[in-house]
Amino acid sequence: MTTRTDGTRCEVLTDSELLQLLEVEEDHLPRDVVDEFVRRSARMVEPLTAMCDDPETWQGHLSPWLGVHATLILGAIGGARAMPGLLAAVRRSAYAGRRMELDDRLPRVLAAAGPAAIPELKGLVEGTGDIGIEDRAVAAEALGAIAARHHDRCDDILDFLRPVACTEETNEEDDFEGWEDAPARGAAARVLLDFARPGDRQALLELAEEVEYTGAAHDLEPDDVRIAYERGGPDLDRHVADFLDFYSPEALARRAQAAADRQEDERWAEADEAGKAWVEKQVVALLDAYSASLADPDEDARRVAVAVARSMIRFQLRVQRAAPWRWNGPAAHDYLMHFVAHVPLEERFLRHVPDLVVSFVRFLESGGRVATELRKAVEADVAAGRREFVRMALDAENWGSAKIVIAHVAANGAIPSDPDALDEWMTRLSKRLAAAEGALAKSRSRTPGGSSPGRNDPCPCGSGRKFKRCCGA
């Protein structure tokens, strides 16, 4: 067993040196180190519990991974002795906003304490103790994980969760307490669905109908119940999965790649912000390659496709602060909403924008820039949002001002769907308006009372046209 930093075999390290690895190894901590902690569990429960209960662990200047490692290792040690530290981690991580790093593993980590934790977890689900609304849901999920691993306690746990999920309260939209209970109710319902006991089906269907009839916040729908009972038995995989897969070689590689991606995103965003020439050079090369890949012989359609691709790149660089090819489902959805508010395009092309988004992402996939699963996620999100996008894009309230811009750009000989031409036109317009404002101020200073020029007077901007035909229009 060796560490990443210096090749030292971790079984020869002192307890203090081993604990220090949780901070210095960041998110590269290998599984061998975790196993060594478990081997020394009798001596490690106390310092790990102290870490989990220390606000500095979660909010201070220490490694952001320290609390995550301490929590997961306590879960690996397991048993009732780990429970105080794990509950402290639940509270501290939620307060500090560090729950994302623990992902969906936290209920399974709590479940590692075993049946001895059931009474305390039941109390947390019911809202006793120092625990937040979302943490009640975590406790309900943890009970489900214990039920999946300890079949002799299964019915007791599910009988407890059923009235939590299927209470007769209706969760009306204006009922704050109903919405406050929603996370725990939803979590308890999902556990019941996973086990799919025949006797729970009708109660779950009635619960699901609340969404349609009373605006319930627990987000369970009748189709969820139908699918759960059509599969013909329990589905407990998520409850029994190994939470220590966080330390698998595959997980370590994914985190290393994610870190490299973040560095690349920052390099692109900072270079674009600084106006580095290499950014535009690479963007132009990418767009030229995309244009050459398009099979549509219609020049207007090709021009619009490239214009949409350029606006997608700008969105990634300037809004998302990401490299031009960092696309996934949520990014594609956010771009479409951004497009509605900020990108002027002739109305005849608007309906094609979702297809053009997918087209550019497929091109990036063909060049190895976007993984196939991410391209599929983009297609799914764009398909789901297509109708709403078209409705919003054609709504005059959303882009009525853009229509005026398009008309002015076209009247001045530019192509509205060409971002470069649009930028150039807007720059010229800004300069004209600034010049007109300055000239108008001078004219007012020479005119008694500071009056504006007459409609038939020469425009003070110096264009040679009458004021009514120029800046006074």
C-alpha positions in Angstrom: 0.0 0.0 0.0 1.6 3.2 -1.1 0.6 6.9 -1.2 0.6 9.0 -4.3 2.8 11.7 -3.0 6.0 9.9 -2.1 5.5 6.1 -2.5 5.6 5.5 1.3 3.9 2.3 2.4 1.0 3.6 4.5 1.1 0.8 7.0 4.4 2.1 8.3 2.9 5.6 8.9 1.9 6.8 12.3 -1.7 7.6 13.0 -1.0 11.3 12.7 0.7 10.9 9.4 -2.1 8.7 8.1 -4.7 11.4 9.1 -2.6 14.0 7.4 -3.0 12.2 4.1 -6.8 13.0 4.1 -5.8 16.6 3.5 -2.7 16.4 1.4 -4.0 13.8 -1.0 -7.0 16.0 -1.9 -9.4 14.0 -4.2 -6.6 11.5 -5.2 -6.7 9.5 -2.0 -6.3 5.8 -3.0 -8.4 3.0 -1.6 -5.4 1.4 0.1 -5.3 4.3 2.5 -9.0 3.9 3.3 -8.4 0.2 4.0 -5.6 1.1 6.4 -7.9 3.4 8.3 -10.4 0.6 8.7 -7.7 -1.8 9.9 -6.9 0.8 12.6 -10.5 1.6 13.3 -10.3 1.3 17.1 -7.9 4.2 17.1 -9.4 6.2 14.2 -13.1 6.6 15.1 -12.4 9.4 17.6 -10.2 11.6 15.4 -12.5 11.1 12.4 -15.6 12.0 14.4 -13.8 15.2 15.6 -13.1 16.0 12.0 -16.7 15.5 10.9 -17.9 17.7 13.8 -15.4 20.6 13.3 -16.9 23.5 11.3 -13.3 24.3 10.1 -13.3 21.0 8.3 -16.3 22.0 6.1 -16.0 25.8 6.0 -12.4 26.7 6.7 -9.2 26.9 4.7 -8.4 23.2 4.9 -8.7 20.8 1.9 -12.3 20.7 0.7 -12.0 16.9 0.5 -11.1 16.4 4.2 -14.7 16.1 5.4 -15.7 13.9 2.5 -12.9 11.5 3.3 -13.6 11.5 7.0 -17.3 10.8 6.4 -16.7 8.0 3.9 -14.1 6.3 6.1 -16.3 6.4 9.1 -19.0 4.8 7.1 -16.5 2.1 6.0 -15.7 1.5 9.7 -19.4 1.3 10.4 -21.3 0.2 13.5 -23.0 2.3 16.2 -19.7 3.9 17.2 -19.5 5.7 13.8 -23.0 7.2 14.1 -22.2 10.4 16.1 -19.5 11.4 13.6 -21.8 10.6 10.6 -24.7 12.6 12.0 -22.3 15.5 12.6 -21.2 15.2 9.0 -24.8 15.4 7.8 -25.4 18.6 9.7 -22.1 20.3 8.9 -22.0 19.4 5.2 -25.5 20.7 4.6 -24.8 24.0 6.5 -21.5 24.5 4.6 -23.1 23.6 1.2 -20.6 20.7 0.8 -23.2 18.0 0.2 -22.5 17.7 -3.5 -19.2 16.0 -3.0 -20.9 13.3 -1.0 -23.4 12.9 -3.8 -26.0 10.2 -3.2 -23.7 8.1 -1.1 -24.6 9.7 2.2 -27.7 7.6 2.9 -25.7 4.4 2.3 -22.9 5.7 4.5 -25.4 6.3 7.4 -26.8 2.8 6.7 -23.4 1.3 7.4 -24.1 2.0 11.1 -26.6 -0.9 10.8 -29.8 -1.7 12.7 -28.5 0.1 15.8 -29.0 3.4 14.0 -32.7 2.7 13.2 -34.3 4.5 16.3 -32.2 7.6 15.7 -32.9 7.7 12.0 -36.6 7.3 12.6 -36.5 10.3 15.0 -34.7 12.4 12.3 -37.3 11.5 9.7 -40.0 12.7 12.1 -38.1 16.0 12.5 -36.6 15.6 15.9 -33.1 16.8 16.6 -30.9 19.4 15.0 -31.5 18.5 11.3 -32.7 20.3 8.2 -35.6 19.6 5.8 -33.4 17.9 3.2 -31.6 15.9 5.9 -34.9 14.3 6.9 -35.0 12.9 3.3 -31.4 11.6 3.7 -32.5 9.8 6.9 -35.4 8.2 5.1 -33.2 7.0 2.3 -30.8 5.6 5.0 -33.6 3.6 6.5 -34.3 2.2 3.1 -30.6 1.1 2.7 -30.8 -0.6 6.1 -34.0 -2.4 5.1 -32.3 -3.6 1.9 -29.3 -5.0 3.8 -31.1 -6.4 6.9 -34.2 -8.3 5.7 -35.3 -9.1 9.2 -35.9 -5.4 9.8 -37.4 -4.6 6.4 -41.1 -4.7 7.2 -40.6 -2.7 10.4 -38.8 0.0 8.5 -41.3 0.1 5.5 -44.3 0.1 7.9 -42.7 3.2 9.5 -42.1 4.9 6.2 -45.5 4.3 4.7 -47.4 6.9 6.9 -44.5 9.3 6.4 -45.1 9.1 2.7 -48.8 8.6 2.6 -50.1 11.0 5.2 -53.6 12.4 4.5 -52.3 16.0 4.4 -52.5 17.4 0.9 -49.5 19.7 0.6 -51.4 22.6 -1.1 -49.2 25.2 -2.8 -50.0 27.8 -0.1 -49.4 25.3 2.7 -45.8 26.0 3.9 -45.8 23.0 6.3 -46.8 20.7 3.4 -43.9 21.9 1.3 -41.6 21.6 4.3 -42.6 17.9 4.6 -42.2 17.2 0.9 -38.5 16.0 0.8 -39.1 13.4 3.5 -42.4 12.3 2.0 -40.8 12.0 -1.4 -37.8 10.1 -0.1 -40.1 7.7 1.9 -42.2 7.1 -1.2 -39.2 6.3 -3.4 -38.1 3.7 -0.8 -41.5 2.1 -0.9 -41.5 2.1 -4.7 -38.1 0.4 -4.7 -39.4 -2.5 -2.5 -42.8 -2.5 -4.3 -44.8 -4.3 -1.7 -48.2 -5.2 -3.1 -50.0 -3.8 0.0 -48.4 -0.3 -0.6 -49.6 0.1 -4.2 -52.9 1.8 -3.6 -51.6 4.2 -1.0 -48.8 5.2 -3.4 -51.2 5.8 -6.2 -53.3 8.0 -4.0 -50.2 9.9 -3.0 -49.1 10.3 -6.6 -52.5 11.8 -7.5 -51.8 14.7 -5.2 -49.4 16.2 -7.7 -52.2 16.5 -10.3 -55.0 17.5 -8.1 -53.6 19.5 -5.2 -50.2 20.8 -6.4 -48.2 18.6 -4.0 -44.5 19.2 -3.8 -43.2 15.7 -3.3 -43.0 15.2 -7.1 -44.3 11.6 -7.2 -46.4 10.8 -10.3 -48.8 7.9 -11.2 -46.4 6.7 -13.9 -43.7 6.2 -11.3 -46.0 3.9 -9.4 -47.1 2.0 -12.6 -43.4 1.4 -13.6 -42.4 0.3 -10.2 -45.1 -2.4 -10.0 -44.7 -3.5 -13.6 -41.1 -4.6 -13.1 -42.3 -7.6 -11.0 -40.3 -7.2 -7.8 -38.0 -5.0 -5.7 -35.2 -2.9 -7.3 -32.7 -2.3 -4.5 -29.5 -1.7 -6.4 -29.1 1.9 -5.3 -29.4 0.9 -1.7 -26.8 -1.7 -1.7 -24.2 -0.2 -4.0 -20.7 0.2 -2.6 -20.2 3.9 -1.5 -16.4 3.3 -1.4 -16.5 3.2 -5.2 -15.5 6.8 -4.7 -12.0 5.5 -4.4 -12.0 3.1 -7.4 -9.4 3.7 -10.1 -12.2 4.7 -12.5 -13.6 7.3 -10.1 -10.1 8.7 -9.5 -9.6 8.9 -13.3 -12.9 10.7 -13.8 -12.0 13.3 -11.1 -8.6 13.8 -12.6 -10.2 14.4 -16.0 -12.8 16.8 -14.5 -10.0 18.8 -13.0 -8.1 18.9 -16.3 -11.4 20.1 -18.0 -11.8 22.8 -15.5 -8.3 24.1 -16.1 -8.9 24.0 -19.9 -12.2 25.9 -19.4 -10.5 28.6 -17.3 -7.7 29.0 -19.8 -10.1 29.5 -22.7 -12.4 31.9 -20.7 -9.5 34.0 -19.4 -7.8 34.2 -22.9 -11.1 35.3 -24.5 -11.6 37.9 -21.8 -8.1 39.2 -22.4 -8.6 39.3 -26.2 -5.9 36.8 -27.0 -5.5 36.3 -30.7 -5.2 32.5 -30.5 -8.8 32.2 -29.3 -10.3 33.8 -32.4 -7.9 31.9 -34.6 -9.0 28.6 -33.2 -12.7 29.5 -33.2 -12.5 30.5 -36.9 -10.7 27.2 -37.7 -13.4 25.3 -35.8 -16.2 27.1 -37.6 -14.6 26.7 -41.0 -14.3 23.0 -40.4 -18.0 22.9 -39.3 -19.1 24.9 -42.4 -17.2 22.4 -44.7 -19.0 19.5 -43.0 -22.5 20.8 -43.7 -24.2 19.0 -46.5 -26.9 21.7 -47.1 -26.1 23.5 -50.4 -28.4 26.5 -49.5 -26.0 29.3 -48.7 -28.4 31.1 -46.4 -29.0 27.9 -44.4 -25.2 27.3 -44.1 -24.6 30.9 -43.0 -27.3 30.7 -40.3 -25.9 27.3 -39.1 -22.4 28.8 -38.7 -23.9 31.9 -37.0 -25.7 29.8 -34.5 -22.5 27.8 -33.9 -20.5 31.0 -33.3 -23.2 32.2 -30.8 -22.9 28.8 -29.0 -19.2 29.3 -28.7 -19.6 32.8 -27.4 -22.1 31.5 -24.9 -19.7 28.9 -23.6 -16.8 31.3 -23.4 -18.5 34.4 -22.0 -21.5 33.0 -20.1 -20.5 29.5 -19.0 -16.8 30.3 -18.9 -16.1 27.0 -20.6 -14.3 25.7 -23.7 -16.3 25.9 -26.9 -17.0 22.1 -26.9 -18.0 21.7 -23.3 -21.6 20.7 -24.1 -24.0 18.6 -22.1 -27.8 18.5 -21.6 -28.1 21.4 -19.1 -25.7 23.6 -21.1 -27.8 23.1 -24.3 -31.0 24.0 -22.4 -29.3 27.1 -20.9 -28.1 28.2 -24.3 -31.6 28.0 -25.8 -33.0 30.2 -23.0 -30.0 32.6 -23.6 -30.8 32.6 -27.3 -34.3 33.7 -26.7 -33.3 36.7 -24.7 -30.1 37.8 -26.5 -29.6 36.6 -30.0 -31.5 38.3 -32.9 -32.3 36.1 -35.8 -34.6 36.4 -38.7 -38.0 34.8 -37.8 -37.9 32.4 -40.7 -34.8 30.7 -39.2 -35.9 30.6 -35.5 -37.6 27.2 -35.7 -34.4 25.6 -36.9 -32.3 26.7 -34.0 -32.8 23.6 -31.8 -31.8 21.4 -34.8 -28.7 23.6 -35.4 -27.6 23.3 -31.8 -27.7 19.5 -32.1 -26.0 19.7 -35.5 -23.0 21.6 -34.1 -22.7 19.2 -31.1 -22.8 16.2 -33.4 -20.0 17.8 -35.4 -18.0 18.2 -32.2 -18.7 14.6 -31.4 -17.4 13.4 -34.8 -14.1 15.2 -34.0 -13.8 13.6 -30.6 -14.6 16.8 -28.7 -17.9 15.7 -27.2 -18.5 12.2 -25.8 -21.4 10.2 -27.2 -23.3 10.0 -24.0 -23.1 13.8 -23.7 -24.3 14.3 -27.3 -27.2 12.0 -26.5 -28.0 14.1 -23.4 -28.0 17.3 -25.6 -30.4 15.7 -28.0 -32.7 14.6 -25.3 -32.7 18.1 -23.6 -33.2 19.9 -26.8 -36.0 17.6 -27.9 -37.7 18.1 -24.5 -37.4 21.9 -24.7 -38.1 22.4 -28.4 -41.7 23.4 -28.2 -41.2 25.8 -25.3 -38.2 27.4 -27.1 -40.2 28.0 -30.3 -43.1 29.5 -28.3 -40.8 31.8 -26.4 -38.7 32.7 -29.4 -41.7 33.8 -31.4 -43.2 35.8 -28.5 -42.9 39.5 -29.2 -42.3 40.2 -25.6 -39.2 38.1 -25.6 -37.6 39.4 -28.7 -39.6 42.3 -30.0 -36.6 44.7 -29.6 -34.5 42.2 -31.5 -36.8 42.5 -34.5 -36.2 46.2 -34.5 -32.4 45.6 -34.4 -32.7 43.1 -37.3 -34.7 45.6 -39.4 -32.1 48.4 -38.8 -29.2 46.0 -39.5 -30.7 44.8 -42.7 -31.6 48.3 -43.8 -27.9 49.3 -43.4 -26.6 46.5 -45.6 -25.5 44.0 -42.9 -26.6 40.4 -42.4 -28.6 40.1 -39.1 -27.7 36.5 -38.5 -23.9 37.2 -38.8 -22.6 38.0 -35.3 -19.5 39.8 -36.6 -21.6 42.0 -38.9 -24.0 42.6 -36.1 -21.2 43.6 -33.7 -19.7 45.9 -36.4 -23.0 47.6 -37.0 -23.7 48.1 -33.3 -20.2 49.6 -32.9 -20.9 52.1 -35.7 -24.3 52.9 -34.2 -22.8 53.5 -30.8 -20.2 55.8 -32.3 -22.9 57.7 -34.3 -25.1 58.1 -31.2 -22.1 59.3 -29.1 -21.2 61.8 -31.8 -24.8 63.0 -32.1 -25.1 63.4 -28.4 -22.0 65.5 -28.3 -23.0 67.7 -31.2 -26.5 68.1 -29.9 -25.1 69.3 -26.5 -22.9 71.9 -28.4 -25.8 73.0 -30.5 -28.0 73.5 -27.4 -25.3 75.6 -25.8 -25.3 77.9 -28.8 -29.1 78.1 -29.1 -31.0 80.4 -26.8 -32.4 78.3 -24.0 -30.5 75.3 -25.1 -33.2 74.2 -27.6 -32.8 71.3 -29.9 -32.3 71.9 -33.7 -35.4 72.1 -35.8 -36.7 69.1 -37.7 -35.5 70.6 -41.0 -32.2 71.9 -39.7 -28.9 70.1 -40.6 -28.3 67.3 -38.1 -25.6 68.3 -35.6 -23.9 64.9 -36.0 -22.4 66.1 -39.3 -24.0 63.6 -41.6 -25.3 66.3 -43.9 -28.8 65.1 -43.6 -31.8 66.9 -42.1 -32.2 66.3 -38.3 -35.6 64.7 -38.9 -34.0 62.2 -41.3 -31.1 61.4 -39.1 -30.6 61.5 -35.3 -34.0 63.1 -34.8 -35.8 60.1 -36.5 
